[in-house]
Amino acid sequence: MADNEDFTNRIEWRELPRSARNAVERRLGSTIRSATTQKGGFSHGVAARLELSDGRTVFAKAIDNDDALVTMYRTEAETAARLPRTVPAPAVQASINTAGWLITIFDDVEGRHPRLEQPIELAAVLAVVERLAELLTPSPLPDAPTIADEYGPELIAWRQFAEHGPPSDLDEWSLRHLDRLAELETMWCEAAAGETLLHTDLRPDNMLLRSDGSVVVVDWAWPCRGATWVDLVSLAPSIAASVIDPDPILATHPTTRDTDPAAISAFVCALTGYWERNSRRPALPRSPKLRRYQAHAAYVSTEWLSRRLGWQ
């Protein structure tokens, strides 16, 4: 898997107990010759490419069972293991719980994160979004939570601002339209219901562009069932951050072209509020750049949403 900007202070492979590392070697049937920590992402668990003495390379993710993120890592491991093999995602070779650590071994994928500002690479990303929708409708994980259950309690920030008072540094456009944003935010949930298995965290750093031009999607930690259009709309702020207008793409892409534009606006509104609120929360010591990322996502999404809605 590919390097990217270092957003987090990751745990190194060598920090795992020796007994845990030995258990991985026994499961893989080979000693580990080297471990290279991979950059990118916002969680602080182990993410390392392991080179084995027999010439193989695998990718390992690991977290302490007492860590607050262990549920996320467990969900990712379980989801990835249950995805159909036709889904463009790394296969799980082993999941090991030993010495107080959860360790998941994936197939290694040679690639780098796609650059959305490059038309050919953006096209490859849009193609994989369409492919996921085809392969994951209906959901192969019928017990996955619904998007309403997973995100409903979180995507209420504009209403919280309207009820309890907005942040003192909220931008003028959002302040001027706070009540309208709070109302629009309420509209996404019903429209986003569906039976597609969604990734819900599509960003360039959760994708790998391989040398053949295809894209593999990684980090399936937040799966849920919802409308097919949700994943591309979740990716759209990253497209906007690449100085590309997402609206023509949403108007023509197979997963979104028949979706009510008001539903898309409502979901973008809810995401923007989430980033506005969370970017102002205390910094996380092991993810020091997360709040900066969220603040930038809020800024880009607000700029896009204001153009999309046409509110002055």
C-alpha positions as CSV (number, residue, x, y, z in Angstrom):
1,M,0.0,0.0,0.0
2,A,1.2,3.5,-0.7
3,D,2.8,6.3,1.3
4,N,1.0,9.6,1.8
5,E,1.3,12.7,3.9
6,D,1.8,11.7,7.5
7,F,-1.4,12.7,9.3
8,T,-0.9,10.6,12.4
9,N,1.6,9.3,14.9
10,R,1.3,5.6,14.2
11,I,2.3,2.8,16.5
12,E,5.3,1.0,14.9
13,W,5.3,-2.7,14.3
14,R,8.2,-3.1,16.6
15,E,6.1,-1.8,19.5
16,L,3.9,-4.9,19.4
17,P,4.8,-7.5,22.0
18,R,7.3,-10.0,20.8
19,S,4.8,-12.8,21.4
20,A,2.3,-11.1,19.1
21,R,4.8,-10.7,16.3
22,N,5.8,-14.3,16.7
23,A,2.2,-15.4,16.4
24,V,1.9,-13.5,13.1
25,E,5.1,-15.3,11.8
26,R,3.6,-18.7,12.8
27,R,0.4,-17.9,11.0
28,L,2.1,-16.7,7.9
29,G,4.7,-19.5,7.9
30,S,7.6,-17.2,7.5
31,T,9.7,-14.8,9.5
32,I,9.3,-11.1,9.0
33,R,12.4,-9.6,7.5
34,S,11.3,-5.9,7.6
35,A,8.3,-3.8,8.5
36,T,7.7,-0.4,6.9
37,T,5.1,1.9,8.5
38,Q,2.7,3.4,6.0
39,K,1.7,7.1,6.1
40,G,-1.6,8.7,5.6
41,G,-5.0,8.2,7.3
42,F,-6.0,9.5,10.7
43,S,-6.0,6.5,13.0
44,H,-2.9,5.7,15.1
45,G,-2.9,2.0,14.9
46,V,-0.2,-0.1,13.2
47,A,-0.3,0.1,9.4
48,A,2.8,-1.6,8.0
49,R,4.0,-3.4,5.0
50,L,5.7,-6.6,6.1
51,E,8.4,-8.2,3.9
52,L,8.7,-11.9,4.7
53,S,11.8,-14.0,4.4
54,D,10.2,-16.2,1.8
55,G,9.8,-13.2,-0.6
56,R,6.2,-12.4,0.1
57,T,4.9,-9.0,1.1
58,V,1.7,-8.5,3.2
59,F,0.0,-5.5,4.8
60,A,-0.7,-5.5,8.6
61,K,-3.0,-3.4,10.7
62,A,-3.0,-3.8,14.4
63,I,-4.4,-2.1,17.5
64,D,-4.3,-2.7,21.3
65,N,-7.6,-4.3,22.5
66,D,-7.8,-1.6,25.2
67,D,-7.6,1.2,22.6
68,A,-10.7,3.2,21.9
69,L,-10.3,2.5,18.2
70,V,-10.4,-1.3,18.5
71,T,-14.1,-1.5,17.5
72,M,-13.3,0.3,14.3
73,Y,-10.4,-2.0,13.5
74,R,-12.5,-5.1,14.3
75,T,-15.3,-3.9,12.0
76,E,-12.8,-3.3,9.2
77,A,-11.4,-6.8,9.6
78,E,-14.8,-8.5,9.7
79,T,-16.2,-6.4,6.8
80,A,-13.2,-7.0,4.5
81,A,-13.2,-10.7,5.2
82,R,-16.9,-10.9,4.2
83,L,-16.7,-8.9,1.0
84,P,-17.2,-10.8,-2.2
85,R,-13.9,-11.6,-3.9
86,T,-15.0,-9.6,-6.9
87,V,-15.0,-6.4,-4.9
88,P,-11.8,-4.3,-5.6
89,A,-10.5,-4.5,-2.1
90,P,-7.6,-6.2,-0.4
91,A,-8.4,-9.7,0.8
92,V,-7.9,-10.7,4.4
93,Q,-5.3,-13.4,4.9
94,A,-5.6,-13.7,8.7
95,S,-7.1,-12.1,11.7
96,I,-5.3,-12.8,14.9
97,N,-6.2,-11.8,18.5
98,T,-3.2,-12.4,20.7
99,A,-1.3,-10.9,23.6
100,G,-3.9,-8.2,23.9
101,W,-3.7,-7.1,20.3
102,L,-6.0,-7.4,17.3
103,I,-3.9,-8.0,14.1
104,T,-5.3,-8.2,10.6
105,I,-3.1,-9.3,7.7
106,F,-4.2,-8.2,4.2
107,D,-3.0,-8.9,0.7
108,D,-0.5,-6.2,-0.1
109,V,-1.5,-3.9,-3.0
110,E,1.2,-2.1,-5.0
111,G,-0.1,1.4,-5.8
112,R,-0.4,5.0,-4.8
113,H,-3.3,7.3,-3.9
114,P,-5.1,8.7,-6.9
115,R,-4.8,12.4,-7.8
116,L,-8.3,13.6,-8.4
117,E,-7.0,16.7,-10.3
118,Q,-5.7,14.3,-13.0
119,P,-8.6,13.5,-15.4
120,I,-7.4,9.9,-16.1
121,E,-7.1,9.1,-12.4
122,L,-10.4,10.8,-11.5
123,A,-12.0,8.7,-14.2
124,A,-10.6,5.5,-12.7
125,V,-11.9,6.6,-9.3
126,L,-15.4,7.3,-10.7
127,A,-15.3,3.9,-12.4
128,V,-14.6,2.1,-9.1
129,V,-17.4,3.9,-7.4
130,E,-19.8,2.6,-10.1
131,R,-18.3,-0.9,-9.8
132,L,-18.8,-0.9,-6.1
133,A,-22.4,0.0,-6.5
134,E,-23.0,-2.8,-9.0
135,L,-21.3,-5.4,-6.8
136,L,-22.7,-4.3,-3.5
137,T,-26.4,-3.9,-4.4
138,P,-28.1,-5.6,-2.7
139,S,-25.8,-5.6,0.3
140,P,-23.8,-8.9,0.8
141,L,-23.8,-8.0,4.5
142,P,-27.5,-7.9,5.4
143,D,-26.7,-7.3,9.0
144,A,-24.7,-4.1,8.4
145,P,-26.3,-1.2,10.2
146,T,-28.4,1.3,8.2
147,I,-27.0,4.7,7.4
148,A,-29.6,6.2,9.6
149,D,-28.5,4.2,12.6
150,E,-24.8,4.7,11.9
151,Y,-24.8,8.4,11.0
152,G,-28.1,9.8,12.1
153,P,-26.9,10.7,15.7
154,E,-23.8,12.4,14.2
155,L,-25.2,14.5,11.3
156,I,-27.1,17.0,13.4
157,A,-24.5,19.8,13.9
158,W,-26.5,22.6,12.2
159,R,-29.4,21.9,14.5
160,Q,-27.1,21.9,17.5
161,F,-25.7,25.2,16.4
162,A,-29.1,26.7,15.9
163,E,-30.3,25.5,19.3
164,H,-27.3,26.1,21.5
165,G,-25.5,28.9,19.6
166,P,-23.0,28.8,16.7
167,P,-19.3,28.9,17.1
168,S,-18.0,32.5,17.4
169,D,-15.8,32.0,14.3
170,L,-18.4,30.5,12.0
171,D,-18.3,32.1,8.5
172,E,-20.8,34.8,7.6
173,W,-22.7,32.8,5.0
174,S,-23.4,29.9,7.4
175,L,-24.4,32.4,10.1
176,R,-26.8,34.1,7.8
177,H,-28.4,30.9,6.7
178,L,-28.1,28.9,10.0
179,D,-31.8,28.2,10.4
180,R,-32.1,27.1,6.7
181,L,-29.1,24.9,7.0
182,A,-30.6,23.3,10.2
183,E,-33.8,22.6,8.3
184,L,-32.1,21.3,5.2
185,E,-30.0,19.0,7.3
186,T,-33.1,17.1,8.4
187,M,-33.9,16.0,4.9
188,W,-31.0,13.6,4.1
189,C,-31.9,10.6,6.3
190,E,-35.0,9.3,4.6
191,A,-33.6,10.0,1.1
192,A,-30.4,8.1,1.9
193,A,-32.2,4.8,2.9
194,G,-31.4,1.8,0.7
195,E,-29.9,-1.6,0.4
196,T,-26.4,-0.9,-1.1
197,L,-23.4,-1.7,1.1
198,L,-21.7,1.6,1.4
199,H,-18.1,2.3,2.3
200,T,-19.0,5.8,3.6
201,D,-15.4,7.0,3.9
202,L,-14.3,7.3,0.3
203,R,-11.3,9.7,0.0
204,P,-8.2,9.5,-2.1
205,D,-6.2,8.2,0.9
206,N,-8.6,5.2,1.1
207,M,-7.9,4.2,-2.5
208,L,-4.9,2.9,-4.3
209,L,-4.3,3.3,-8.0
210,R,-2.5,0.3,-9.4
211,S,-0.1,0.3,-12.4
212,D,-2.8,-1.1,-14.7
213,G,-5.0,2.0,-14.0
214,S,-7.5,0.2,-11.8
215,V,-8.4,1.4,-8.3
216,V,-8.6,-0.6,-5.1
217,V,-10.6,0.6,-2.1
218,V,-9.3,0.1,1.4
219,D,-10.2,0.8,5.0
220,W,-13.8,-0.7,5.3
221,A,-14.2,0.5,8.9
222,W,-17.6,2.3,8.5
223,P,-19.9,0.0,6.4
224,C,-23.6,0.5,6.4
225,R,-26.6,0.0,4.2
226,G,-28.0,2.9,2.3
227,A,-28.8,4.5,-1.0
228,T,-26.4,3.8,-3.9
229,W,-25.7,7.5,-4.4
230,V,-24.3,8.2,-0.9
231,D,-20.7,7.0,-1.6
232,L,-20.1,9.3,-4.5
233,V,-21.6,12.3,-2.7
234,S,-19.3,11.5,0.3
235,L,-16.4,11.6,-2.1
236,A,-17.5,14.8,-3.8
237,P,-15.9,17.2,-1.2
238,S,-12.5,15.6,-2.0
239,I,-13.3,16.3,-5.7
240,A,-14.1,19.9,-4.8
241,A,-10.9,20.2,-2.8
242,S,-9.1,19.3,-6.1
243,V,-10.6,22.5,-7.6
244,I,-13.1,20.5,-9.7
245,D,-16.8,21.3,-9.6
246,P,-18.5,18.1,-8.4
247,D,-22.0,19.0,-9.7
248,P,-21.5,18.1,-13.4
249,I,-20.1,14.7,-12.2
250,L,-23.0,14.1,-9.9
251,A,-25.4,15.0,-12.7
252,T,-24.0,12.4,-15.1
253,H,-22.6,9.6,-13.0
254,P,-24.7,6.4,-13.0
255,T,-25.0,6.3,-9.2
256,T,-26.2,9.9,-8.8
257,R,-27.7,11.1,-12.1
258,D,-31.3,10.1,-11.2
259,T,-31.1,11.2,-7.5
260,D,-33.2,14.1,-6.3
261,P,-30.7,17.1,-6.2
262,A,-32.4,18.2,-3.0
263,A,-31.4,14.9,-1.3
264,I,-27.8,15.4,-2.4
265,S,-27.8,19.0,-1.1
266,A,-29.2,17.8,2.2
267,F,-26.5,15.2,2.7
268,V,-23.7,17.6,1.7
269,C,-25.2,20.1,4.2
270,A,-25.2,17.5,6.9
271,L,-21.6,16.5,6.2
272,T,-20.5,20.1,6.2
273,G,-22.1,20.7,9.6
274,Y,-20.3,17.6,10.9
275,W,-16.9,18.9,9.8
276,E,-17.7,22.4,11.1
277,R,-18.5,21.0,14.6
278,N,-15.7,18.4,14.8
279,S,-13.0,20.6,13.5
280,R,-13.4,22.7,16.6
281,R,-13.1,19.9,19.0
282,P,-9.9,19.4,21.0
283,A,-6.9,18.0,19.0
284,L,-6.1,14.3,19.3
285,P,-2.5,13.8,20.4
286,R,-1.9,10.9,18.1
287,S,-3.8,12.4,15.2
288,P,-2.5,16.0,15.3
289,K,-3.6,17.0,11.8
290,L,-7.2,15.6,11.9
291,R,-8.8,18.8,13.0
292,R,-6.9,20.7,10.3
293,Y,-8.2,18.3,7.7
294,Q,-11.8,18.6,9.0
295,A,-11.5,22.4,9.0
296,H,-10.4,22.3,5.4
297,A,-13.2,19.9,4.5
298,A,-15.7,22.2,6.1
299,Y,-14.3,25.2,4.2
300,V,-14.4,23.5,0.8
301,S,-17.8,22.0,1.4
302,T,-19.3,25.3,2.5
303,E,-18.0,27.0,-0.7
304,W,-19.4,24.2,-2.8
305,L,-22.7,24.1,-0.9
306,S,-23.3,27.9,-1.2
307,R,-22.8,27.7,-5.0
308,R,-25.0,24.7,-5.3
309,L,-27.9,26.2,-3.3
310,G,-27.5,29.7,-4.7
311,W,-28.3,31.3,-1.3
312,Q,-26.8,34.8,-1.1
